[in-house]
Protein backbone atom coordinates (compact mmCIF):
# COMPACT_ATOMS: atom_id res chain seq x y z
CA UNK A 1 0.00 0.00 0.00
CA UNK A 2 1.09 3.53 -0.71
CA UNK A 3 -0.16 6.83 0.70
CA UNK A 4 -0.78 9.49 -1.93
CA UNK A 5 0.66 12.34 0.12
CA UNK A 6 0.78 14.70 -2.88
CA UNK A 7 -2.97 14.35 -3.38
CA UNK A 8 -3.55 14.84 0.36
CA UNK A 9 -1.56 18.09 0.27
CA UNK A 10 -3.45 19.30 -2.81
CA UNK A 11 -6.90 18.53 -1.39
CA UNK A 12 -6.01 20.28 1.87
CA UNK A 13 -4.54 23.29 0.02
CA UNK A 14 -1.11 22.76 1.54
CA UNK A 15 2.39 23.00 0.15
CA UNK A 16 5.45 21.34 1.62
CA UNK A 17 6.72 24.85 2.40
CA UNK A 18 3.57 25.67 4.39
CA UNK A 19 3.78 22.37 6.28
CA UNK A 20 7.42 23.12 7.08
CA UNK A 21 6.74 26.64 8.35
CA UNK A 22 3.68 25.70 10.40
CA UNK A 23 5.19 22.57 11.92
CA UNK A 24 8.76 23.71 12.49
CA UNK A 25 10.26 20.77 10.59
CA UNK A 26 12.87 21.52 7.95
CA UNK A 27 11.67 22.03 4.39
CA UNK A 28 14.41 19.88 2.87
CA UNK A 29 13.66 17.01 5.23
CA UNK A 30 9.94 17.09 4.48
CA UNK A 31 10.49 17.57 0.76
CA UNK A 32 12.73 14.50 0.56
CA UNK A 33 10.31 12.45 2.63
CA UNK A 34 7.16 13.47 0.76
CA UNK A 35 8.81 12.91 -2.63
CA UNK A 36 10.57 9.60 -1.98
CA UNK A 37 9.16 6.49 -3.61
CA UNK A 38 7.15 4.51 -1.06
CA UNK A 39 7.22 0.78 -0.69
CA UNK A 40 5.71 -1.56 1.85
CA UNK A 41 8.77 -1.03 4.04
CA UNK A 42 9.07 2.75 3.62
CA UNK A 43 5.83 4.57 4.20
CA UNK A 44 4.94 7.78 5.98
CA UNK A 45 6.83 8.16 9.25
CA UNK A 46 5.73 9.72 12.54
CA UNK A 47 7.63 12.96 11.88
CA UNK A 48 5.73 13.45 8.63
CA UNK A 49 2.43 12.64 10.28
CA UNK A 50 3.21 15.09 13.10
CA UNK A 51 4.16 17.80 10.61
CA UNK A 52 0.88 17.38 8.71
CA UNK A 53 -1.10 17.46 11.94
CA UNK A 54 0.64 20.57 13.29
CA UNK A 55 0.23 22.37 9.97
CA UNK A 56 -3.53 21.88 10.19
CA UNK A 57 -3.96 22.14 13.96
CA UNK A 58 -5.20 18.56 14.11
CA UNK A 59 -4.12 15.53 16.06
CA UNK A 60 -1.91 12.94 14.41
CA UNK A 61 -4.74 10.43 14.78
CA UNK A 62 -7.13 12.63 12.80
CA UNK A 63 -4.64 12.95 9.97
CA UNK A 64 -3.86 9.23 10.05
CA UNK A 65 -7.55 8.37 9.84
CA UNK A 66 -8.00 10.70 6.84
CA UNK A 67 -4.99 9.18 5.11
CA UNK A 68 -6.20 5.63 5.73
CA UNK A 69 -9.76 6.32 4.60
CA UNK A 70 -9.08 8.41 1.50
CA UNK A 71 -5.45 8.34 0.36
CA UNK A 72 -4.27 4.72 0.33
CA UNK A 73 -3.48 3.34 -3.10
C-alpha beads as a LAMMPS data file, in Angstrom:
LAMMPS data file: protein, C-alpha beads

73 atoms
72 bonds

1 atom types
1 bond types

-500.0 500.0 xlo xhi
-500.0 500.0 ylo yhi
-500.0 500.0 zlo zhi

Masses

1 110.0

Atoms # bond

1 1 1 0.000 0.000 0.000
2 1 1 1.091 3.529 -0.713
3 1 1 -0.159 6.827 0.703
4 1 1 -0.784 9.487 -1.930
5 1 1 0.656 12.335 0.119
6 1 1 0.776 14.698 -2.877
7 1 1 -2.969 14.352 -3.381
8 1 1 -3.554 14.839 0.362
9 1 1 -1.564 18.093 0.266
10 1 1 -3.449 19.296 -2.814
11 1 1 -6.897 18.534 -1.391
12 1 1 -6.010 20.281 1.868
13 1 1 -4.539 23.293 0.016
14 1 1 -1.106 22.765 1.538
15 1 1 2.393 22.996 0.148
16 1 1 5.446 21.344 1.619
17 1 1 6.720 24.855 2.397
18 1 1 3.571 25.667 4.391
19 1 1 3.779 22.370 6.279
20 1 1 7.424 23.125 7.080
21 1 1 6.737 26.640 8.347
22 1 1 3.682 25.695 10.395
23 1 1 5.192 22.570 11.917
24 1 1 8.765 23.706 12.492
25 1 1 10.259 20.770 10.595
26 1 1 12.867 21.519 7.949
27 1 1 11.667 22.035 4.388
28 1 1 14.413 19.876 2.866
29 1 1 13.662 17.006 5.232
30 1 1 9.941 17.086 4.475
31 1 1 10.488 17.568 0.757
32 1 1 12.732 14.497 0.556
33 1 1 10.312 12.449 2.628
34 1 1 7.157 13.474 0.755
35 1 1 8.810 12.914 -2.633
36 1 1 10.568 9.601 -1.977
37 1 1 9.156 6.486 -3.609
38 1 1 7.155 4.512 -1.061
39 1 1 7.215 0.783 -0.689
40 1 1 5.708 -1.565 1.854
41 1 1 8.767 -1.026 4.042
42 1 1 9.072 2.749 3.623
43 1 1 5.834 4.572 4.199
44 1 1 4.936 7.781 5.985
45 1 1 6.826 8.158 9.252
46 1 1 5.728 9.720 12.539
47 1 1 7.627 12.957 11.878
48 1 1 5.728 13.454 8.626
49 1 1 2.429 12.642 10.277
50 1 1 3.207 15.089 13.099
51 1 1 4.160 17.800 10.609
52 1 1 0.879 17.382 8.705
53 1 1 -1.095 17.457 11.943
54 1 1 0.639 20.568 13.289
55 1 1 0.234 22.370 9.969
56 1 1 -3.530 21.884 10.185
57 1 1 -3.960 22.143 13.959
58 1 1 -5.202 18.558 14.106
59 1 1 -4.116 15.529 16.062
60 1 1 -1.908 12.945 14.414
61 1 1 -4.742 10.433 14.784
62 1 1 -7.131 12.629 12.804
63 1 1 -4.642 12.946 9.967
64 1 1 -3.856 9.228 10.048
65 1 1 -7.551 8.374 9.844
66 1 1 -8.002 10.700 6.835
67 1 1 -4.994 9.182 5.110
68 1 1 -6.201 5.631 5.734
69 1 1 -9.755 6.322 4.596
70 1 1 -9.078 8.413 1.497
71 1 1 -5.446 8.340 0.358
72 1 1 -4.274 4.720 0.330
73 1 1 -3.478 3.343 -3.101

Bonds

1 1 1 2
2 1 2 3
3 1 3 4
4 1 4 5
5 1 5 6
6 1 6 7
7 1 7 8
8 1 8 9
9 1 9 10
10 1 10 11
11 1 11 12
12 1 12 13
13 1 13 14
14 1 14 15
15 1 15 16
16 1 16 17
17 1 17 18
18 1 18 19
19 1 19 20
20 1 20 21
21 1 21 22
22 1 22 23
23 1 23 24
24 1 24 25
25 1 25 26
26 1 26 27
27 1 27 28
28 1 28 29
29 1 29 30
30 1 30 31
31 1 31 32
32 1 32 33
33 1 33 34
34 1 34 35
35 1 35 36
36 1 36 37
37 1 37 38
38 1 38 39
39 1 39 40
40 1 40 41
41 1 41 42
42 1 42 43
43 1 43 44
44 1 44 45
45 1 45 46
46 1 46 47
47 1 47 48
48 1 48 49
49 1 49 50
50 1 50 51
51 1 51 52
52 1 52 53
53 1 53 54
54 1 54 55
55 1 55 56
56 1 56 57
57 1 57 58
58 1 58 59
59 1 59 60
60 1 60 61
61 1 61 62
62 1 62 63
63 1 63 64
64 1 64 65
65 1 65 66
66 1 66 67
67 1 67 68
68 1 68 69
69 1 69 70
70 1 70 71
71 1 71 72
72 1 72 73
